[in-house]
Amino acid sequence: MSVLQAAVLGVVEGITEYLPISSTGHLILASELMGLGETATQRSAVDTFNIVIQGGAILAVLGLYFPRVVQMCKGLIGKDSDGLKLAIRIIVAFLPAAVLGVLLNDWIESKLFNTPMVLTALALGGVFMIVIDKWKFSKHKEGEVFEEGMDLYEISLMQALMIGLLQCVAMWPGTSRSMMTIAGGVLVGLKPKRAAEFSFLLGLPTLGGATVYSLYKSVSGDGPDMFEVIGWTPIVVGLVVATISAALAVKWLVAFLTKHGLAVFGYYRLILTAVLGGAIAMGVVSLHAGDSGVNDEILEDKIEVVLLEGTHPSGTHLIEREGFHVTALHGALEGSALVEAIGRAHVVGVRSKTQLTADVLKHCERLLAVGCFCAGTNQVDLDVAASMGVPVFNSPFSNTRSVAELTLSEIIALHRRVSHRSALLHKGEWDKSADRSHEVRGRTLGIIGYGHIGSQISVLAEAVGMRVVFFDVESKLPMGNAGSVGSIDELLKVSDVVSIHVPETSDTVGMIDAKRIGLMKHGAYLINNARGSVVDLDALRVAVDAGHIAGAAVDVFPDEPAKRGESFTNVMQGAENVILTPHVGGSTIEAQEAISVDAAEKLVKFVNRGTTTGAVNVPNVDLPSQEVEGVRAHRILNFHRNVPGVLGKFHEAASSLGVNISGQYLRTVGELGYVVLDADPSGAEALKDAMDGIEESVRTRMLW
């Protein structure tokens, strides 16, 4: 976002936030006309930006009505009776929207933030204001100051509550908070000037609370920091411009209302409805559901992708370049909210927290593929996905370098007792000593699991002078001077440091128990950056406290919190020279970008070509595209039950239809078979229908 674009949005926000004409509609027009809504990342950036600059409207009212604000503050501490009366009425009017806003925010964004509902709100709001004007201002002469009505201190608690209830209606996008509260003030009998003032003061807690809540939601996920995407300079410019614009708009509105009433704003809203509706119909502008739901305005032939948990924008960009529509959500979802978000998606991307259970998957009738933007796939019911003909992809190797580097750093830190000495110094205790501190050069590192991570650690450790031995259940080619040993027990007996890098299987659960910890050298170190179930942490704590194990580093735990910020307790907490990290082995910017790109590429290849290379639950197939007399053959994908004779039925169907098959690739795994066929364009559609009608077929799709 450029500084000029930020300034334009600041002007739009500042002017429209307090005028009863809907800031939503104007911000949609402005951002889309400036080309700020073309990608999911841009939409997220604009959403965050608009939330931040809303604070400019708050600052404007604070400045213009500072004496009133001070008076209410004095009232709340018992020093101003009129201030207390006004403050109580503002609070009474604020509470309904505060409660309903928290309860219904996600539902409103997913159900009401769409073209028909926003346009309906704009139009009904216009009619509402015209009716109120005709009713309340019927005897008013145009141009004369309208002074009939109550002052602020005369309003009753019931009247304040009525204004607050009308403010709740403004949660419907396109309605306008200022419209409902100003009109509400006029309805209960306030002077137009005082109705506007009450609306402005009510906006302080309402807009302030909404801003903080929405901003928290936008940045509290695991995704990229939107402030980094936007840049701080545009944010500051937008905030300043919004403040100045809002101050001018507020002063103008008060003067205008007292002489001209509300009707002109009603007519303006009707004109805006027509303009915005026409722009949407012509494709100039589109509405997006933001971070809380799926946009129902998608064309049926458009591939819809929903990415949860703030996946890195590099993968999002890659998917969008293919012409797919992407809805990027920051946090994890569950239950009905998850089904609501992904129920109509063709492709779903998750990280480790969103659970795609059998029940959730069965609600996703359009689902073609799932991408796990992480190493593991435990969060997906793989068997159910396979039974639906839905491949599940992950990125098991993209974060291996990050895990390897963390492990090496822990090896050195444990030998130098860095965490222990750092903790002492934070407490103010200076402990400059070589006691129990060692170099790693010349010491033996034992690696259990010599795969992509273990082998990289082997190379890094040798580079700092360590001797490396390893054990793996499969025969592996040693890297450098590393040597293999015949068993885990043998490795434990000879190693000064043991680092574990194995998957979670029935064989590895509880693999390092009290007995095996007892086999380790006295004064050795243990590192687990693999899976939390592999090491018996109770036994490890006993060994550390007894001094048998000189230190440990643990990045994975049997029971981990579902989301960031939750409390965590574990038996290893408080142990001396023990490094605990919250499962961040693969959590680096570089790793997340690599994972995002890798998973996105696999999803795109499947959607576009039918390639399942890298899928964990279906046969891996990759068929090069074929040509028939210079024309690319049409590609048919078919998942089917793995029983004898299915391929013969496909060939029989092709023969009866007179369709030539120019290329095919069939593989089976367990109970599932997957075949990719390239057929003559003239009869491919009929062949696809015939294959889909065969009893054993699970799912058939034609790509081109």
Buried (B, 14 or more C-beta within 10 A) or exposed (E): BEBEBBBBBBBBBBBBBBBBBBBBBBBBBBBBEBEBBEBBBBBBBBBBBBBBBBBBBBBBBBEBBEEBBEBBEBBBEEEBEEBBBBBBBBBBBBBBBBEBBEEBBBBBBBBBBBBEBBBBBBBBBBEBBBBBBEEBBEEBEEEEEBEEBBEBEEBEEEBBBBBBBBBBBBBBBBBBBBBBBBBBBBBBBBBBBBBBBBBBBBBBBBBBBBBEBBBEBBBBBBBBEBBEBBBEEBBBBBBBBBBBBBBBBBEEBBEBBBBBBBBBBBBBBBEBBEBBBEBBEEEEBBBBBBBBBBBBBBEEEEBBBBBBBBBBBBBBBBBBEBEBBBBBBBBBBEEEBBBBBBBBBBBBBBBBBBBBBEEBBBBBEEBBBBBBBBBBBEBBBBEBBBBBBBBBBBBBBBBBBBBBBBBBBBBEBBBBBBBBBEEEEEEEEEEEEEEBEBEBEEBBBBBBBBBBBBBBBBBBBBEBEBBBBBBBEEEBEBBEEBEBBEEBEBBBBBBBBBBBBBBBEEEBEEBBBEEBBEBBBEEBBBBBBBBBBBBBBEBBBBBBEEEBBBBBBBBBBEEBEEEEEEEEEBBBEEBEBBBBBEBBBBBBEEBBBBBBBBBBBBBBBBBBBBBBEBBBBBBBBBBEBBEBEEEEBBBBBBBBBBEEEBBEBBEEBBEEBEBBBBBBBBBBBEEBBBBBBBBBBBBBBBBBEBBBEBEBBBBBBBBE
